[in-house]
Amino acid sequence: MTRAALADGLPREEICEAFLQTGVYAGVPTANRAFAIAQRVLDEVEADAA
C-alpha cells in the first residue's frame, strides 16, 4: 500500500495520517505495526532514489 500511495503521488505526511487513523478503527497495536512497515518501505524507497 505504501509503495502504491507513493507511486500515485501521495506525500509522506498523508500516508502517515492514514496509518494514524488506523489506530482509531483497528487498534493501536495494529497502527504501530503499520507505521513500522511503512517506515521500512519509505526508507527503502528513499535509499533507491539516492
N, C-alpha and C positions, 0 to 999 in steps of 0.2 A: 504494500500500500504506500509506503513512504517513497519508494522509487517512482511509482506511478504519479504520485502527487507532485514530486519534483519535476518529472517529465512534462506534466501539464502546466508547470509554471507557478505552482503554489509556493509562496515564501515559507521559509523555515518556521517563522513565528506562527503562521496559520496551521501548519502541520502540528506543532506542539500544542496549540489551542484545541485542536480536535482530540488529541490524546488526553488533554486535561479534562475535557467533557466526558471522556470515557469513565473517569473516576466517579462521576456522579451516578451514572447508569449501571456500570459494570463492577464498581468497587475499586477501592484504592489499590489493592494488590495487583489487579489487572492493569490499571493505568500505569503503575510503576513498571511493570514488565513491558508494556507497550513503549514507554519512554526509553527504557534500556535498549530495546531492539531498534527503535528509531534512531537513537544516538549512534549505535554501531553503523547503521546504514548511512546516516549523514556523514559520519567520519570517513567511511569508505568512499563515498561519492566525492567528498572534498579532497581526499588523497588522490583519487583518479584524475581529478581536474587539475591537480598541480603538476 
